[in-house]
């Protein structure tokens, strides 16, 4: 028995006026997803709990049976591992964004008067060669002067995203390193307790932000971006810091040999820390141009040639389109996810393969943010004779309310997978 867990990041949505009060899933003509539902059971899923708007970190960890509050208290280490940085036992790691900032005296920005002010938390969604060049610049040229005994390791990931690792003595993640809102000040990280370690770490992060601005503000890439009317990526902001997670391997936890197919550094990091084989796929960009069919090929290769029992495949692009308010782009990505589903279903035998299809949260194109709404989830295949079908004929948020699965939580996915694989956890005498 094998399993493929397919996660469409932010694929679920709320009804949109521009789509006739339908959701992107309802208008995307998802024939493969609908066909999967016809052979399985559909339901509603609260990634964490009803009304809670989860980050992708807590949602995806919950799907795999891990508790973020137990294994780690931030996403920084997962992001760092995902871009290939080593996170040691005493290191601190942070997720980073390339951002656009202006001086506090800029009359077009209303900040609180301290330091620099945030104009765009994604620097005009910078990506490609430009982001790579700026990432290399930060990695090579930002070296702490005031806190020279702390080593800094930075690496750019996908587009505007990156990760930072701090290595040194007496550091603490108990600092206010968060991504500010547009118009708020940056470079004002503060300690959250009275310890020397927290004060020192806050000072280190503020120095890093200041130095990143100094090396980036007049970089040729940014000079050219401004000439073309684009937002410059003129600073790097670290947030969601934590130490190395304490995770039992997925194989030790479930007895399953697993692979992870993803482009997003967060998901790659979760895969690496859980001991999965992380498969890099050419053409998997994490954005609307991502090659989902290449991902499907990687999934089938892991199952059929790699001897894996479990493959975790994640598609980031729907979430990216949602945060941009790009409804048409989201519909396009959902169609690509549908093609991935179709190719995987065609390449496996559902009598010995469980397929789970789910969104890790609602990302609203209207609000450009995650919400606390439930998402659709489908289980199909397994147990030789397969999942008992509920008679629902399509995969969408609205139809999920009619599904026979009822309403479950993210932490229920793996127990149900094991049951459908014929390996249920047993309780009682």
C-alpha positions in Angstrom: 0.0 0.0 0.0 1.2 3.5 -0.9 -0.1 7.0 -0.5 0.2 10.3 -2.4 -0.8 13.4 -0.4 -1.4 16.3 -2.8 -1.5 19.8 -1.2 -2.7 22.8 -3.3 -1.3 25.6 -1.2 -4.1 28.3 -0.8 -6.1 26.6 -3.5 -9.4 27.0 -1.6 -11.1 30.4 -1.6 -14.3 32.3 -0.8 -17.0 33.1 -3.4 -15.9 36.1 -5.5 -18.1 38.7 -7.1 -16.1 38.7 -10.3 -16.7 35.0 -10.7 -20.5 35.3 -10.2 -20.0 34.5 -6.5 -18.4 31.2 -7.3 -14.9 30.2 -6.1 -11.9 29.7 -8.4 -12.2 25.9 -7.8 -15.8 26.1 -9.0 -15.0 27.8 -12.3 -11.8 26.0 -13.2 -13.3 22.9 -14.8 -11.3 20.5 -12.6 -12.2 17.2 -14.3 -9.5 15.1 -12.8 -10.3 16.3 -9.3 -14.0 15.7 -9.9 -13.2 12.2 -11.2 -11.2 11.5 -8.1 -14.1 12.5 -5.9 -16.4 10.2 -7.8 -14.1 7.4 -6.8 -13.7 8.5 -3.2 -15.1 10.5 -0.3 -15.3 14.2 0.1 -15.4 16.4 3.2 -14.5 19.6 5.0 -11.2 20.1 6.8 -10.2 22.6 9.3 -6.4 22.7 9.0 -6.0 23.5 12.7 -9.4 24.4 14.2 -12.6 26.2 13.0 -12.1 29.9 12.6 -8.3 29.7 12.8 -6.3 31.2 9.9 -3.2 29.0 9.8 0.1 29.7 8.2 1.4 27.1 5.7 3.9 25.9 8.3 1.4 24.8 11.0 -1.1 23.5 8.4 1.4 21.3 6.5 3.0 20.0 9.7 -0.4 19.1 11.1 -1.2 17.2 7.9 2.0 15.1 8.5 1.1 14.5 12.2 3.5 17.0 13.7 2.7 19.8 16.2 4.6 23.1 15.5 4.4 24.1 19.1 6.2 20.9 20.1 8.8 20.4 17.3 9.6 24.1 16.7 8.3 27.6 17.5 8.8 29.3 14.2 9.3 28.6 10.5 12.7 30.1 10.1 14.6 26.7 10.4 12.4 25.0 7.9 12.9 27.9 5.4 16.7 27.8 6.0 16.9 24.0 5.5 14.7 24.4 2.4 17.2 26.7 0.7 20.1 24.5 1.7 21.5 26.3 4.8 22.7 24.1 7.7 20.9 24.9 11.0 23.1 23.8 13.9 21.9 22.9 17.4 22.7 26.4 18.8 21.9 28.4 15.6 18.9 30.7 15.1 17.2 30.7 11.7 14.7 33.2 10.2 12.5 33.5 7.1 13.4 36.6 5.1 11.7 38.9 2.6 13.3 41.2 0.1 11.3 44.4 0.7 11.0 48.0 -0.5 11.7 50.6 2.2 12.0 54.4 2.2 13.4 56.9 4.6 11.1 58.0 7.4 10.9 61.5 5.9 9.3 60.4 2.6 6.1 62.3 2.6 4.3 59.6 0.7 4.6 57.1 3.5 3.0 57.3 6.9 5.3 55.5 9.3 5.7 55.9 13.0 8.8 58.0 12.7 11.4 55.4 13.5 14.0 54.3 11.0 12.9 53.1 7.6 9.3 52.5 6.6 8.0 49.5 4.7 6.4 50.3 1.3 6.2 46.8 -0.2 6.7 43.5 1.7 7.6 41.6 -1.5 9.6 44.3 -3.3 7.3 44.4 -6.3 7.4 40.6 -6.2 11.0 40.6 -7.4 12.2 37.2 -8.8 14.3 35.5 -11.4 17.9 36.6 -12.1 17.4 40.0 -10.3 16.5 38.3 -7.0 19.4 35.8 -7.4 21.9 38.6 -8.0 20.7 40.6 -5.0 20.7 37.4 -2.8 24.3 36.7 -3.7 25.2 40.3 -2.9 23.7 40.1 0.6 25.4 36.7 1.2 28.8 38.0 0.2 28.8 41.6 1.5 26.7 41.7 4.7 29.1 41.0 7.5 28.3 42.3 11.0 30.6 45.0 12.3 29.3 45.7 15.8 28.5 42.1 16.5 31.4 40.6 14.5 31.5 37.4 16.7 28.1 36.4 15.2 28.3 34.7 11.8 25.6 35.5 9.3 24.5 33.0 6.5 21.9 34.3 4.0 20.5 32.6 0.9 17.8 33.7 -1.5 15.1 31.1 -2.2 12.1 31.6 -4.6 11.6 35.1 -5.8 11.5 37.6 -2.9 11.9 34.9 -0.3 15.1 33.9 1.5 16.5 32.6 4.8 19.0 33.7 7.4 21.0 31.7 9.9 22.8 33.3 12.9 25.6 31.4 14.5 27.2 32.6 17.7 27.0 32.5 21.5 24.2 33.7 23.7 21.5 34.2 21.1 17.7 34.0 21.7 14.7 33.8 19.5 12.6 35.7 22.0 12.6 38.9 19.9 10.0 40.8 18.0 11.1 39.8 14.6 7.9 40.0 12.6 7.0 41.1 9.1 5.6 44.7 9.6 2.6 46.1 7.8 3.0 48.6 4.9 3.7 52.0 6.4 5.3 50.7 9.6 8.9 51.0 10.6 11.5 48.4 10.0 14.8 47.7 11.7 13.2 48.1 15.1 13.4 44.5 16.4 13.1 44.5 20.2 13.8 42.0 22.9 10.7 40.3 24.4 12.3 39.7 27.8 15.0 41.3 29.9 17.7 38.9 29.1 21.1 39.8 27.6 20.6 37.2 24.9 17.3 38.7 23.7 18.8 42.2 23.7 21.9 41.0 21.8 19.9 39.1 19.2 17.6 42.1 18.6 20.7 44.3 18.1 22.2 41.7 15.7 19.0 41.6 13.6 18.7 45.4 13.5 22.3 45.6 12.3 21.7 43.0 9.6 18.7 44.9 8.3 20.6 48.2 8.3 23.6 46.6 6.5 21.3 44.9 3.9 19.8 48.3 3.1 23.3 49.8 2.7 24.5 47.2 0.2 21.2 47.0 -1.7 19.9 50.6 -2.0 22.4 51.6 -4.8 22.9 48.2 -6.3 22.7 48.3 -10.2 19.8 45.9 -10.2 17.8 48.3 -8.0 18.9 51.4 -9.9 17.6 49.8 -13.1 14.4 48.7 -11.4 13.7 52.2 -10.3 14.5 53.6 -13.8 11.8 51.2 -15.1 9.3 52.3 -12.5 9.6 49.1 -10.4 9.9 48.7 -6.7 13.6 48.3 -5.6 14.5 45.4 -3.3 16.5 47.6 -1.0 16.4 45.7 2.3 16.1 42.3 3.8 13.7 41.7 6.7 14.1 38.5 8.9 11.0 37.2 10.7 9.6 34.0 12.4 12.9 33.1 14.0 13.5 29.8 15.8 16.1 27.2 16.6 16.6 23.7 15.0 13.4 21.7 15.3 13.2 18.5 17.3 11.4 16.1 15.0 11.0 12.3 14.9 11.6 11.1 11.3 8.5 10.4 9.2 9.7 6.8 8.7 10.3 6.2 12.4 6.9 7.8 13.1 4.8 5.8 10.6 7.1 3.1 9.1 6.8 4.6 5.7 9.6 5.5 3.3 8.7 9.0 2.0 9.6 11.6 -0.6 8.7 15.3 -0.8 8.1 17.0 -4.1 7.9 20.8 -3.7 9.4 24.1 -4.8 8.7 26.1 -1.7 11.6 26.3 0.7 9.3 25.9 3.7 8.0 22.6 2.5 11.4 21.4 1.4 12.6 22.2 4.9 9.8 20.3 6.5 10.7 17.4 4.3 14.3 17.5 5.2 13.8 17.7 8.9 11.3 14.9 8.8 13.9 12.7 7.0 12.1 12.6 3.6 13.9 12.4 0.3 13.4 15.9 -1.1 13.2 15.8 -4.9 14.1 18.9 -6.9 12.0 19.2 -10.1 13.2 21.2 -13.1 10.5 23.7 -13.9 8.9 23.7 -10.5 9.1 27.5 -9.8 6.6 28.0 -7.0 4.8 30.5 -9.2 2.0 30.5 -11.8 4.5 29.3 -14.5 5.3 26.2 -12.5 5.4 22.8 -14.3 3.0 20.6 -12.4 3.3 17.8 -15.0 7.0 17.5 -14.2 6.0 17.3 -10.5 3.6 14.5 -11.4 6.4 12.6 -13.2 8.6 13.0 -10.1 5.8 11.6 -7.9 5.3 8.5 -10.1 9.1 7.9 -10.3 9.4 8.0 -6.5 6.5 5.5 -6.2 7.4 3.2 -9.1 11.2 3.4 -9.3 12.2 4.9 -6.0 10.5 2.3 -3.8 8.7 5.0 -1.7 5.5 4.3 0.3 4.5 7.9 0.7 4.9 10.9 -1.5 4.1 14.4 -0.3 3.5 16.8 -3.3 3.0 20.5 -2.7 2.1 23.2 -5.2 2.7 26.7 -4.0 1.5 28.8 -6.9 -2.2 29.1 -6.1 -1.3 30.8 -2.8 1.0 33.2 -4.6 -1.7 34.2 -7.0 -4.2 34.7 -4.2 -1.9 37.0 -2.2 -1.6 39.1 -5.4 -5.4 39.2 -5.9 -4.8 37.5 -9.2 -8.1 35.6 -9.8 -7.3 34.6 -13.4 -3.8 33.4 -12.3 -5.3 31.3 -9.5 -7.8 29.7 -11.9 -4.9 28.9 -14.2 -2.9 27.3 -11.4 -5.9 25.2 -10.2 -6.1 23.9 -13.8 -2.5 23.0 -13.6 -3.0 21.2 -10.3 -5.9 19.4 -11.9 -3.6 18.2 -14.6 -1.1 17.0 -12.0 -3.9 15.0 -10.3 -5.0 13.5 -13.5 -1.5 12.3 -14.4 -0.9 10.8 -11.0 -4.3 9.0 -10.9 -3.6 7.6 -14.4 -0.2 6.4 -13.3 -1.2 4.4 -10.2 -3.5 1.6 -9.2 -6.0 2.9 -6.8 -6.5 -0.6 -5.3 -3.1 -0.3 -3.7 -2.7 3.5 -3.5 -4.4 6.1 -1.3 -4.7 9.6 -2.8 -5.4 12.5 -0.6 -6.3 15.9 -2.2 -6.5 19.0 0.0 -5.8 22.7 0.3 -3.8 23.7 3.4 -5.9 26.8 4.0 -8.2 29.3 2.3 -6.2 32.1 0.7 -8.7 34.8 -0.2 -8.1 36.6 -3.5 -10.4 39.3 -2.1 -8.5 39.9 1.1 -5.1 38.7 -0.2 -4.7 36.8 3.0 -5.3 33.4 4.7 -8.7 33.0 6.4 -10.1 30.6 9.0 -12.6 28.9 6.7 -12.7 25.1 6.2 -11.3 23.6 3.0 -12.3 20.6 0.9 -10.5 17.3 1.3 -10.9 14.1 -0.6 -9.7 10.5 0.1 -9.7 7.9 -2.7 -8.3 4.4 -3.2 -6.7 2.1 -0.7 -7.7 -1.0 1.2 -7.8 -3.1 -2.1 -11.5 -2.4 -2.5 -11.1 1.3 -2.1 -12.7 4.1 0.0 -16.5 3.9 0.2 -17.8 6.6 -2.2 -20.3 9.1 -0.9 -21.9 9.9 -4.3 -20.6 13.5 -4.5 -19.5 14.3 -8.0 -17.2 17.3 -7.7 -14.3 18.9 -5.7 -15.2 22.3 -4.4 -15.7 24.3 -1.2 -19.5 24.2 -1.6 -19.7 20.5 -2.4 -17.5 19.6 0.5 -20.4 20.5 2.8 -22.3 17.6 1.2 -19.5 15.0 1.5 -19.8 11.9 3.5 -16.5 12.5 5.3 -18.1 15.2 7.4 -15.7 17.7 9.1 -12.3 16.7 10.2 -9.0 18.5 11.2 -5.6 18.5 9.7 -4.2 16.2 12.4 -6.7 13.6 11.3 -5.2 13.1 7.9 -2.4 10.7 8.7 -4.5 8.4 11.0 -7.0 8.2 8.1 -4.3 7.5 5.6 -2.9 4.7 7.7 -6.4 3.2 8.1 -7.0 3.3 4.3 -3.6 1.7 3.8 -4.7 -1.2 6.1 -2.4 0.0 9.0 -4.8 1.6 11.5 -3.6 2.6 14.9 -5.2 0.3 17.4 -6.4 1.2 20.9 -7.9 -1.0 23.6 -7.2 -4.3 25.1 
